[in-house]
Amino acid sequence: MSYDRIVVFGSIVQDLVSYTDRFPRPGESVRGNDFKSGSGGKGANQAVAAARLGANVAMIGLVGEDMFGDSNIKGLTENGVDTSCVGKTKESHTATATITVNKEAENSIVVTLGANLLLTPEVADANSSIISNSKMVMCQGEIDEKGNRRAFEIARKNKVITFLNPAPGDPNMDKTILDLVDIICTNENEAEFITGIPQNNVEDAKKAALEMVKMGPKHAIITLGAKGVLLASKGQNEIEHISVDKVEAIDTTGAGDCFCGTFAAHHVAGVSMIDAIRSAAKIAALSVTRHGTQSSYWKLDEIKEKHPDFLP
Ligand code: ATP
């Protein structure tokens, strides 16, 4: 039994990333300048970000019986994530994300979810003991929401903190899941899907953050890219706006996941909401200065050496 453990119930995806000057138009083929493959998936990314910060992290997920499945499990293990609850299925393939990054460092992504779609309520039930003996369960919007709901139901019954990052954002999301959520973390797009409040500026995001805490969660966090992060909390009318120093982004893929995992690592270690967010925002900013997703996340030792002031 481990009372400081984070358990991530979520997606594992093989990222296939092409770097090109500009996105191809329909029917057009453009030449890429570079190619990298790596482990991804919002669940796995958040698990790795938290583990790289030194947290005790276990992953519940599914991959296919294929080479991407093996390499993703190996990658998680090498990053210190407990993969004993990551299953292999014959019924589908390991998920893939075909990512194109243009020279403005914007990305365009096609995700084929494969085995992640088999992460059902039954899988949550089969892993109920690890969920109920953890401190926090993290879910994202990349798998079947019924699976997320069951993971949260198990967590709630056992006083485990529930964290939802509803990325990549589904306009048809069943919002009743928010009754089971302690902390919700979105970007501006996802905040718009959830609240229906169009997002054009920071004032709109503040309205959405306040609205989200009315919908169930105790805390609503909205990440705003280089504009920093907002925090709204139940019972408080004031919204905190945590700013970050803008950095020159090389590849923003997975910055939101880096933020979520880093925040979670601090939160289970007992750091205050505001200090955890401040640090996670700075550490997520470091990740956009490097190529890749998980590979762009800084490890605790490196942060201690080069940016000790970024830690709480
Ligand atoms: P993605 O979907 O690409 O993972 P996201 O939209 O979920 O990203 P963002 O809000 O873009 O997430 O970024 C998350 C955090 O990363 C921000 O709150 C901020 O702390 C940091 N960040 C991202 N881009 C920059 C930047 N150019 N300069 C400084 N910090 C940044």
Residues whose N, C-alpha, C, O or C-beta is under 5 A from the ligand:
A	BS01	ATP	N187 T223 L224 G225 A226 G228 V229 V244 D245 K246 V247 A249 T252 T253 G254 A255 G256 D257 F259 A280 A281 K282 A284 A285 V288
